[in-house]
Amino acid sequence: MMATPHISVCICTYKRIALLTRLLKGLARQETDDLFSYSVVVADNDREEAARAAAAEFAAQSGVPVVYCVEPRQNIALTRNEALRNATGDLVAFIDDDECPTDRWLATLFRARLEHAADGVLGPVKPQFDDPPPKWVVEGRFYDRATYPTGFVIDWRKGRTGNVLLRKSIFDGVQSPFRPEFLSGEDQDFFRRMIERGHKFVWCDEAIAYETVPPIRWKRSFMAKRALLQGAVSLAHPTSRAAAIGKSVVAAPIYLGALPIALALGQRWFMTCLVKLCDHLGRLLVAAGIKPIRQPYVTE
């Protein structure tokens, strides 16, 4: 008789206790259809261990096995690697601490991986607003992400770890699955290397998780700083540096010149233009040896 597969659900977290607690409650409601068992790994990127109590309380109340671990160095790639070191399942799922899954999230990913004979399955992350956002935020679709038909085989550029189920064995022999030199985009780099090794990853559009979008993310300054950071860290990817710089040299002046026109059209268009401009500026500043955002994360 074959053993029941086990899934280790990995959460990387940093000082977002309320959101983490919401996610853990969502994980307690997961329906398994008796196909698999699951446990949770909480990898805290806070040396002060702010999430320890929340993880312990969840374990005591839910009965779901929990492993709590700490990566004191503030780096998302190192934190993902620490989570993997503590994952004991045949399969590993990653979900972000500001996301919350549907009750059949894990079961849907599990079935899709079997059906499509894949090494991993990714699902959509949709925005969830607890408070009504400004109209221009919704119209601009700033927090909408691309989706694909179920069974679609992704390339590395579409790879991310916010909602994914992976076969644990693909990490065998990989020294550093997520490379710490990537302050962002470490997940795309991971998928690029895994696909080069011959692994197959597919999309499952029914395996939905919802990302909480708090009011801080509606601030224009937050969106601009985040775009600067994303542009800056994108140059860490070895396959895209020269092409990305060339593209930004052309695009940045175009978006700069378009700002007055976009402003006349309304906030949606102005902010779309500004975000794209900041992304290209972040790339160009780093190429010139200037670091536009010194923190590894934009939080305000």
C-alpha positions in Angstrom: 0.0 0.0 0.0 1.4 3.4 -1.0 2.0 6.0 1.7 -0.2 9.1 1.6 1.7 12.0 0.0 2.6 14.8 2.4 2.7 18.5 1.5 4.8 21.0 3.4 3.2 24.5 3.0 6.0 27.1 3.3 5.3 30.6 4.4 8.0 33.3 4.4 7.0 36.1 6.7 8.3 39.5 8.0 6.4 41.5 10.7 2.9 41.0 9.2 1.3 39.1 12.1 -2.3 40.0 11.3 -2.0 38.9 7.7 -0.1 35.8 8.7 -2.8 34.9 11.2 -5.4 35.2 8.4 -3.4 33.0 6.1 -3.0 30.3 8.8 -6.7 30.2 9.4 -7.2 29.7 5.7 -4.7 26.8 5.8 -6.6 25.2 8.6 -9.7 25.0 6.4 -8.0 23.1 3.5 -9.9 20.1 2.1 -7.7 17.2 1.3 -10.2 14.7 -0.1 -8.1 12.1 1.7 -5.5 12.4 -1.1 -2.7 13.9 1.0 -1.7 15.2 4.4 -0.1 18.6 5.0 1.8 20.6 7.5 3.0 24.2 7.7 6.5 25.7 7.8 6.7 29.3 9.0 10.0 30.9 8.1 10.4 34.2 9.9 12.7 36.7 8.3 12.7 38.7 11.6 15.5 38.2 14.0 13.2 39.3 16.8 11.0 36.3 16.0 7.7 38.3 15.9 5.8 35.5 14.3 6.7 32.8 16.8 3.7 33.3 19.0 1.3 33.3 16.1 2.7 30.1 14.7 2.6 28.4 18.1 -1.0 29.5 18.7 -2.1 28.2 15.3 -0.5 24.8 15.9 -2.2 24.5 19.3 -5.7 25.5 18.1 -5.8 23.8 14.6 -4.0 20.6 15.2 -2.1 21.2 11.9 1.7 20.4 12.5 3.8 23.5 12.3 7.6 24.0 12.1 8.8 27.5 13.0 12.2 28.6 11.9 14.1 31.9 11.7 16.4 33.4 9.0 17.9 36.5 10.8 19.5 37.9 7.6 17.0 40.0 5.8 16.8 38.4 2.4 13.8 36.7 0.8 15.9 34.1 -1.0 17.7 33.0 2.2 14.3 32.8 3.9 12.9 30.6 1.2 15.9 28.3 1.5 15.5 28.1 5.2 11.8 27.1 4.7 12.9 24.3 2.3 15.4 23.0 4.9 12.6 22.5 7.3 10.1 21.0 4.7 9.7 17.3 5.1 6.9 16.7 2.6 7.0 14.8 -0.7 5.6 18.1 -2.1 6.3 21.7 -1.2 3.8 24.6 -1.5 4.7 28.2 -1.2 2.2 30.9 -0.4 3.0 34.5 0.6 2.1 35.8 4.1 -0.3 38.5 2.7 -2.3 35.9 0.7 -5.2 33.7 1.7 -6.2 30.5 -0.2 -9.6 29.2 -1.1 -10.6 26.1 0.9 -9.8 23.7 -2.0 -6.5 25.5 -3.0 -4.1 22.6 -2.1 -6.4 19.9 -3.4 -6.8 21.7 -6.7 -3.0 22.1 -7.1 -2.5 18.5 -6.1 -4.9 17.1 -8.7 -3.6 19.4 -11.4 0.0 18.3 -10.9 -1.1 14.6 -11.3 -3.3 15.3 -14.3 -0.7 17.2 -16.2 2.3 15.1 -15.0 4.1 18.2 -14.0 6.9 18.9 -11.6 5.1 22.0 -10.3 1.8 23.8 -10.6 1.2 27.6 -10.2 -2.1 29.3 -9.5 -3.5 32.8 -9.8 -3.3 35.4 -7.1 -6.1 37.9 -7.2 -6.3 41.2 -5.3 -8.5 41.6 -2.3 -9.4 45.0 -0.9 -10.6 45.0 2.7 -11.4 48.8 2.3 -12.7 50.3 -0.9 -9.7 51.6 -2.9 -9.7 54.8 -5.0 -11.4 54.2 -8.4 -8.2 54.8 -10.3 -6.5 51.9 -8.5 -9.2 49.5 -9.7 -9.4 50.9 -13.2 -5.6 50.9 -13.6 -5.5 47.2 -12.6 -2.3 47.9 -10.7 -2.6 44.7 -8.6 -4.1 42.4 -11.3 -1.7 39.7 -12.5 -1.7 37.7 -15.7 -3.5 34.4 -15.8 -3.4 31.5 -18.3 -5.5 28.5 -19.2 -5.2 25.4 -17.0 -2.5 23.1 -18.3 -0.6 25.9 -19.9 3.2 25.2 -19.6 4.9 28.3 -18.3 8.3 29.7 -19.2 10.6 31.0 -16.5 9.4 34.7 -16.8 6.0 33.6 -15.5 7.5 31.7 -12.6 6.8 32.9 -9.0 6.4 31.5 -5.6 3.3 33.2 -4.3 1.0 30.3 -5.1 2.8 27.1 -6.2 3.1 23.4 -5.5 6.4 21.7 -6.3 7.7 18.2 -6.3 10.3 18.2 -3.4 12.7 16.0 -5.4 13.5 18.8 -7.9 15.6 20.4 -5.2 17.8 17.4 -4.9 21.4 18.3 -5.6 20.7 22.0 -5.8 23.0 23.8 -3.5 21.1 27.1 -3.2 17.6 26.8 -4.8 17.0 30.5 -4.3 20.0 32.6 -4.8 20.6 35.3 -2.2 22.1 37.8 -4.7 18.6 38.3 -5.9 16.8 40.7 -3.6 13.8 40.3 -5.8 13.1 38.0 -8.8 14.8 35.1 -7.0 11.7 33.0 -8.0 12.1 33.7 -11.7 15.8 32.8 -11.5 14.8 29.6 -9.7 12.3 28.6 -12.4 14.8 29.5 -15.2 17.4 27.1 -13.8 14.8 24.4 -13.1 13.3 24.6 -16.6 16.9 24.4 -18.0 17.2 21.1 -16.1 14.2 19.7 -17.9 11.5 20.3 -15.3 7.9 21.1 -16.4 5.7 23.6 -14.7 2.0 24.2 -15.6 -0.7 26.7 -14.7 -3.9 25.9 -12.8 -6.4 28.7 -13.1 -8.8 27.2 -10.5 -6.2 27.1 -7.6 -6.9 30.6 -6.4 -5.3 32.6 -3.6 -6.2 36.2 -2.7 -3.7 38.9 -1.9 -4.6 41.5 0.6 -3.9 45.0 -0.7 -3.9 47.4 2.2 -4.4 51.2 1.9 -0.6 51.8 2.1 -0.2 50.3 -1.3 -2.6 52.8 -2.8 -0.2 55.7 -2.0 1.4 57.1 -5.1 4.7 57.3 -3.2 4.6 53.6 -2.4 3.9 52.6 -6.0 6.7 54.8 -7.3 9.2 53.5 -4.8 8.2 49.9 -5.4 8.6 50.4 -9.2 12.1 52.0 -8.6 13.1 48.9 -6.5 11.7 46.4 -9.0 13.6 48.1 -11.9 16.8 48.2 -9.8 16.8 44.6 -8.8 15.8 43.4 -12.3 19.4 43.9 -13.4 20.5 41.2 -11.1 19.2 38.6 -13.7 22.1 37.5 -15.8 20.0 36.8 -18.9 18.5 40.2 -19.3 20.9 42.9 -18.1 22.1 44.3 -21.5 18.7 44.1 -23.2 17.0 45.6 -20.2 19.3 48.6 -20.0 18.9 49.2 -23.8 15.1 49.1 -23.5 15.1 51.5 -20.6 17.4 54.0 -22.4 14.7 54.2 -25.0 11.6 53.9 -22.8 12.4 56.3 -19.9 12.4 59.5 -22.0 9.2 58.4 -23.7 7.4 57.9 -20.4 8.8 61.1 -19.0 7.5 63.1 -22.0 4.1 61.4 -21.8 3.5 62.3 -18.1 1.8 65.7 -18.8 -0.6 64.0 -21.3 -1.3 61.1 -19.0 -2.1 63.6 -16.1 -4.6 65.3 -18.4 -6.3 61.9 -19.0 -6.7 61.2 -15.3 -5.0 59.5 -12.4 -5.3 56.0 -13.8 -3.2 56.9 -16.8 -0.8 59.2 -14.9 0.0 56.5 -12.4 0.4 53.9 -15.1 2.9 56.1 -16.9 4.7 57.1 -13.6 5.1 53.4 -12.5 6.6 52.4 -15.8 8.9 55.5 -15.8 10.1 54.6 -12.3 10.7 51.0 -13.3 13.0 52.1 -16.1 14.7 54.8 -14.0 15.5 52.3 -11.3 17.2 50.1 -13.9 19.2 53.0 -15.3 20.2 54.4 -11.9 21.6 51.0 -10.9 23.4 50.7 -14.2 25.0 54.0 -13.4 26.1 52.8 -10.0 23.4 54.6 -8.0 21.1 52.6 -5.7 17.7 54.4 -5.7 16.2 52.3 -2.9 18.5 51.1 -0.1 16.0 48.8 1.7 15.4 45.3 0.4 11.7 45.8 0.8 9.4 48.8 0.2 6.9 48.9 3.1 5.7 52.5 3.1 
